[in-house]
Amino acid sequence: MTDDRQSPWTASGDPASGEVKITGEVDFTNSQAVRDWLKDFARTCPGEVLLDLSELQYIDSSGLAVLIEVRKAMLAGKRSLRITAATTQVHKLFDLTQIGELFGL
């Protein structure tokens, strides 16, 4: 499953393994598209979703809200959303906002 639209972000994933890679930038201009993509992916994935953010250069509060919203929906279905890798900048933001441990950071 991939996103082929021209945008400052890209996403690809394998529903069988639950692995997702999001690259580029996630902000208020595209967070709805990222939300829609992640929710669609989560519906096709039977288990845990593993996010690789190692090539995500930027995420703002609307992007964080997307991740929290998708995580909450997955927890309601007895599943989880976990971040397996993140850039130093993204990791610092998760530490600053004190939400890193929600995602296994």
Buried (B, 14 or more C-beta within 10 A) or exposed (E): EEBEEEBEBBBBBBBEEBBBBBBBBBBEEBBEBBBEBBBBBBEEBEEBBBBBBBBBBBBBEBBBEBBBBBBEBBEEEEBBBBBBBBBEEBBEBBEEEEBBEBBEB
